[in-house]
Every structure is written in C-alpha cells, then in structure tokens.
C-alpha cells in the first residue's frame, strides 16, 4: 500500500478536531426546510469533534433533543445546555444503561469491539442506529467503487490498533458488528470521502483555498482536469439527520457526484472567493511522485485530496454516490464550502493558522517550483 493510500486512510481515521467557531448556516438548496416531524430524542456517541457538532446543530435546528456521550475531553464547553453522559467506549458504557433514545448516531467508532459493545447495549433501547464509516472500507481504489464493491480485510481480526494500514479494514469490521447487533432493518451506514468545511483540523481541503489567498506562484499537481471528491461536513450532517428522521436504512457513499468537481474548479472557486489571483504552476504526476518521496511534508501530505490518474489510487475520486443522492443527499456548491471555510479560518488564532497540517511550506513550494522550471529549461 503506497504513501498516498496510507495518508488518505489515516486522514479519514482521525477525524476529531476542535470546532473553534460556529459553522455558517447551510443554503436553502443544501438543506431544504424539513416538513413536520415529531421531535426525536437522539443520542450521539461523540459530538464535539469535527463532524459531530454539525450533526448536533442540525438536529437541534430541526427541533430534536440531543444527548451526547463522550469522555468530556474535547471541546467540553461547546454545548453547555445539552446533557452529556461522560464515559469511555472501552468498557465505560455504564452511563448509557437503562436509557432509551429514538435514534443513536455513532460517529466515533473505530474499533470493532467498541462498536459491538455500544450497539449491543443500545439495541433494545433504540429504534434506529446510524454508523459513520468511510470509503476507506473498499479493498482497492485501482478501479471505481460503489456500495457493493469488495471490502478490505484483516488477516488477524483481533487487531485493534488504528493505523494507516488497518483503518479501512477495522471500519469494515465495525460495520459488521453493528449489523450483527442492530439488524439491517434498523441500521444505516454512511461512508464519507474527504470531509471538509468549517472546523476541519486536517487542512486537507483547506490548504488549497487558504494558500490561494496568499497569491503569487502556486504549485498544483497533475492538471486542471483531475477529479476530486469531497463532502461538506454540513451536508453529511443534513443527510445524517434525514436518515434518522425518515428511518433510511442501508449503506451509502456520501460523496460529491463523480466527475463533477476538479482541481481546476477548486482553483477557480478559491480565487473567486478569496478575491486573489495566483499564477498556477501545474507539474506532472511523475514530478509529484518524486517530490512526495524525496521531501518531508506535514501530517496529511504535500498534495492533499489529490490522487494520480493511474495506479492503486486512481479511482479514489470516482466513488459512486448515486445511491445516497437517490435517498436525499444534497451537495451544496463547493464554492460555498470554500467561502465558509475561509470565513471560519480567519477567526482562528495565529497559533493555529501558523502551521498547516497539510500541503507544503512556502520555502518548499518555492524550491519545488524552481526545480520544476530548471528541469524544463
């Protein structure tokens, strides 16, 4: 498994992050006003990292009651008016015993044993269970995947350490345990691709629009036609609450439509929103591969969310989301995501924005651009 694949998996694995500022409200197209709905009591396992707060806010916006279950370590003051049951998914579920909820949203399950324990405990006390998984569950990205594609496997299913190598297969086992305990008639499984938007701590998507605001020559991988797929955290939240309200069961890839968005579109949107023009320097895939091998970068890589057009990761951005769209998933315009992300980014303290968690430093970028030009001279 190559470095790009590992970085993609690891980035998805550790999705908890501080939501420093409130997210901007979704557009009417992105989250249509719901019809009359009986208020539900919803339990969210997690709820204060990156994607969780968007789900909490959307559920509250629609008039539902929300209870959180977490360790109380991340953004513990984010929802002071909500009941938070403190506990640990590793044999620390006592606070959930004897309680009933209309629905459970599990967005913090990475270890199969933990998902099995919570699903087993809550199965008799909830009508619906939704598990947030990942498209990293698929065995290969050499070709396009849909929900019925082959899944990753572990030779040793007793492994519980979440790493770049084990993440996807562990999520497969998490899905299996939830299915065994809850049953398919009460279970929804959502498999998101790169989640982005306000609150994202990985900077995988954020790197590009933030870097564009700085202007000048900017290194871009491949060419403008290279496809990318993302999911705005708020669109994921909207669809999650839709599934809870409507008892939508089954497995769904939550992604933007295949071929609908490219690196060129990202450049255009970033320049339009940031009101800043850059001089893009497009470098070929061979140069990108060499740079990734020879130069160290931040945690989530030098060229985040982009993947080469051939090889093991060629179809990372060709995952079918048709089933989710048929069930009601709506993707807001990516330009809106860029706009709200930059608005959120500007509220962050200097200590947070000083070092991007993805992409490359100005010095390294300048060095690579100079090298590219020299080689082409």
N, C-alpha and C positions, 0 to 999 in steps of 0.2 A: 504494500500500500504506500503510495508516494506522499510527499510532504503536503501537497495541495489537499489531498483527500483527508489526511490527518488534521490539518488546520481547519478544514470545513467541519469535520465531526467535532473536534474539540471546541470550536467556537460555538456550535449549537449546544454542546453539553453543558456549558457553564453559563447559562443564560441569566442568572440572577444578577441584578445591578441596582444601584441607587437611583431612584427616580427623584431627581433633585427638584424639578419644577413640574407643575401640573401640565398635563398634555392639553394641547389645543383641542377644541371640540371638533368632531367629525362633520363633514359636509352632509347635506341632505341626501346626496346620491350615495355616499359611503355608508350611511346608517339611517335608513328610512325610518320615520317615526313609527313605532310599533303600534299595533292595534290594541284593543282592550285585552288585558292579560291579568289573570289573577296573580296577585303578589306571591312570590315564592320565597321560601327560606333556603338559601344557598350556602353551602359550606365550601370554602376554597382552601385547599391544602397548599399553603404558601401565601401568596397575595401581596407581598411587599417588596418583591424584587423588581424585575423589568416588566414582564408581560402581566404579572398579577395585578398591579394597580390599575391598569387599563381595564381589566375584566371587572374589578371591583367597582370602578366608577361607572362602567356601562350598566352593570346590574343595578346599581343604586339609581342611576338616571331613569331606568325603566320601572322603578318603584319596588324593587325586590329588597328583601332583607339579606344581609351578608354576615356570615361568621367566618373568622379566619382561624386557621390552625397553623402555627409555626413556632419556631424557637424564640421569637422575640428579639432576635439579634440584628436583623436588617431593617432599617427604617421603622423602628418600633413605634415612632410617633406619627406615622403617616396617616393613620386612620384612628384618631383617638376616640371617636364616637362609636366605633364598631367593637363588638365582642371579639376578643382574641383569646383563643384557648392555647395556652403555651404547652408545648410538648415536643417530642422528637420522634421522627419516623422510625428510628431504630429502637424498637421496644419501648417507646414512650408515648403510647396512644391512649393512655388511661382517661385523659380528659374528654375523649370522644365517646366513651362508653355510656350507653343509656340515653343518648341523644338522637333525635330524628331530624332529618332535613329532606326537603323535597328533591334536592339535587346536590351532587358533590362534583366539584371541579378539581381535578388533580393535575396541577401544573408543576409539581416539584418532585415527581417520581423518576428516579434514575436507576435505582437498584431493585431488581425483581422482588426480592423478599420484602422490601418496604411496601411496594405496591400491593403485593399479595396480602400483607397484614392489614393494611388500611381498607382494602376492598372487602376482605373477609369480615372485618369488624363492622363495616358500614352497610354491607349488602342488605341486611334485613331491615335497615333503618333509613333507606333512601329509595326513591323510585327511579332514580337516574344517576348514572356515573359517567363523567367525561374525563378522558385521559389525554393530556397533551404529550404527543410523541414527537417524531421528527422524520423528515425524509431520509435521514441517515440510516433508517432501518433497511433500505434496499441493499441488496448484495453487491450490486455493481452499478456504476454510472457510465460505463462504456457505451451503453445504449439507453434510450428513453425509458422511463418507468411510469407505471400507473399503480393504482392501489393493489392490483393483483400480481405485481411483479415479484420475483424471488426475493427473499429476505436474508439479511445477514445472519450468520450463525456463529456460536462459540463452541469450540471443541470441548471446553470444560465449563459447564453451566453453573458451577459453584463459584466462579469468579465474581467478585463484587466491586473490584476497583474500577472506577470510571476513568478511562484514558482515551486518547485518540483512537487507539486500536479496538477498544471494547465498547465504546459508547453506543454505536448503532445496534450491535447485537444485543446489548443489555436492554435497550429500549424495546427490541422485539420481544424479549422475554417479559418485560414489564407489561406489554400489551397482552401477551398470552395469559399472564397471571390475572390481570383484570378481567379478561374474558371468562376465565375459569370460575372466578368468584362471583361476578355480576351477571354473566349471561349476555348473549348478543342482543337480546330484546330490550335491554336497558342500558346499553353501553354505546358511547360514541368515542372514536379515536381520531384525533386531529394530528396530521403530520405536516408541520410548517417547514418551509425552507428558511433562508436567512430572514430573521425577524428584525425590523428596523423601526425607526421613529423616535420620538422624544423619550428619553430615559435609557437609551441603549448605551451600555458601558463598553461594548466591544469595539465600537468605532469602525466596524467592518464596512458599513454603508456610509456612515458619517464622514469618513476620511475624505471621500471624493468631493462632496459639496463644500465641506469646510476648507479643503485645500484650494478649491477654485476661488474662494473669496480672497485668497492671498495674491492672486494674479500671477503674471509672469509666465515663463515656460513651464509646462507641466507634463510629466511623463504619464503616458497612457498605454496600457498593454493591448496587444493584438491590433484590432481595428474597430472602427465605429459600429460595424455591423454585428459584433459579438453579442449574443443574447445574455441577459442576466435575469434571474428571478428573485423576488423578494416577497415579503408580506409585511405590511404596516401592522404594528402591534395593535393598533386600534381596530383594524379590520379583522384581525384574529379575535380580538375581544368581542366585536359585534357578532361574529359568526358563532363564537362560543355561547353567548347568551341566547342567540337564536336557537341553537341546538337544545339548550336547557329548556327554553320556553316551549318549544314545539316537539320535544322528545325525539329529535332527529338522531337515529342510531346509524351505526356503520362506521366505515373508515374513510377519511377524506384528506387528500393532499391540499393544504392551504398555501397556494402559490399564486403569483400573477400568471395570466394566460401565456402559454408557450409562444415565444416569438414576438410578444407584444412590446417588449422593452429591451433596449440595447445599451451598450456603453456609450454610444453616440447620443442616445436620448438622455442619459444621465449627465453628460457634458452639457447638452443644451439646457436642460432644466436647471442645472446648478448655476450656469451663467445667467440665466434669466432671473432666477430668484435672488441670487447674490448680487445682481447688477454689477458683475465683474467679469471681464473677458480674460481668458488665458490663451496662451499660444500652445496648443496641444502638440506634443511630440509622441507620435504613435510608434511603438517599437514592436518588432515581430516576436512571435512566440518562442523562437529559439533564444533570442536575447533575454526574454523574460525568464525562461527556464534557467539560463546561466546565472542571471542576477540572483534568483532565488537560492541557487546552490552556493554561490560564492559570497554573498553578502548577508550578514545577520540583520534581522529586522525585528519589529515588535511582535508581541504575542500572536497576533492574528495575521501576520504575514505582510509582505511588501505590496501585494496587489490583491487586496481583499475583494471578495464576492465574484471576482473574475476567474474563469477557468479556460484552459486551452480548448481548441476546437477538435482535438484528436486525443486519443489515449484513454486512460482509465477514468478521467473526469470529464470527458467530452460532453456528456449529457446531464451534468448537474443542473443546468438551467433549461432542461427540456422535460421536466416532470409534469405530467398531466394533472390539471386541477379542474377538469371538466365536471367531475362528479360533485365537487364542492360547490361549483357555480350553479349547477342544476339544483342543489339543495338550498341555495340562497346566499352563498358567499359573494360579497361585492368588494372589489378592489378600488379604492379611491385613486385619483390620478397621482402618479408618483411625484409630480411637481408639488402637489400639496404636502406630501410627506417631506420633501426637501425643504419646503417653506417652514413647516412647523418644527422640523428638526433643527434648522438654523436658528429659529427664534428661541428654542429651548437651549441650544448650545451657548447662545450669548448670555444666558442667565447663570452659567456655571462659573464657579470661582477659578481664578487663574491657575491654581494648583492642579485643578482637574484638566484644564484645556492645554496646559503646557506640554504634555506628552500624550500624543495619540497612541491608542492601543493597537492600531492597525495602520498600514501604509508605510511611508518612509520619511525620514527627516529631510529637511531642506538641503543639508550638506550631501547626503547620499543621493538625493534626487539630482542635484547639480552634477555630481560625479558621474552618475549613470548617463545623464543626457550628454555630457561631454564625451564619454566613452562611445556612445552610440554614434555621435557625429563624426568622431575620429575614425571609427571603423568604416563609415560610409563615404569618407572623403576620398 
